Amino acid sequence: MSGSENIPRHVAIIMDGNGRWARERGLPRVEGHRAGAESVRTIVRAAGEVSVEFLTLYAFSIENWIRPRSETSALMKLLSLYLRNEVRELNKNNVRLEAIGRLGDLPETAQREMDAARRATANNTGLTLILALSYGARAEIVDAVRSITADAQAGVVKPEQVDEALLSSRLYTARYPDPDLLIRTSGEMRLSNFLLWQMSYAEMWITPTLWPDFRKPEFLKAIEEYGKRQRRFGGVEPA
């Protein structure tokens, strides 16, 4: 891709299809998640190479906690292992790691590994990789409203001061720009409670490819398609 391409500043990805990938191969679901971790590594590298500034990956939703305990435990162990093993790779590629969601829901081991990885990559100045963990968009909005309500009760915020900017400032993503491009793998046509507020004007690109098979060429295809679109943010159609 040439440097003149219109590159999205922030890409968000719903990484779907790990379980289906494993089932099609007669493997346990956890093997699909292991395979998906390789796609994470590949796409993080590719995003940095094309100068995407922010990459948010929907890694574990609040709803995922209702899955069998054996699966959620395996996922948390994989998360801890990923965080521990990827720091060198992230630093090598100048990637800063962040996380959003109700992180206190994570096992203590995963929380410690996340804190350590964030500290270890805090001074990197390239791509910011944001993992959405124990994340749900409705929960995020509820938490934001609770924060504003508490300030209103304390007399810090007046009702007339509550607007979109104030609510945005209380979201988990307050420090980041809204996504420009949403990619969803496995062909599903839904947002699945992911960044509902922030996705108001994001371009969407859906692929039938399952996440463990998603690689750099298809990622670049999504970026290229994004560059061809005209974003109007609800404005008038061009003449």
Secondary structure as UniProt FT lines:
FT   TURN            3..4
FT   STRAND          10..14
FT   HELIX           18..24
FT   TURN            25..26
FT   HELIX           29..49
FT   TURN            50..51
FT   STRAND          54..61
FT   HELIX           62..66
FT   HELIX           69..92
FT   TURN            93..94
FT   STRAND          96..100
FT   HELIX           103..105
FT   HELIX           108..121
FT   TURN            122..123
FT   STRAND          128..135
FT   HELIX           137..153
FT   TURN            154..155
FT   HELIX           159..161
FT   HELIX           164..169
FT   TURN            172..175
FT   STRAND          181..184
FT   TURN            186..187
FT   TURN            192..193
FT   TURN            196..201
FT   STRAND          203..206
FT   HELIX           211..213
FT   HELIX           216..228
FT   TURN            233..234
//
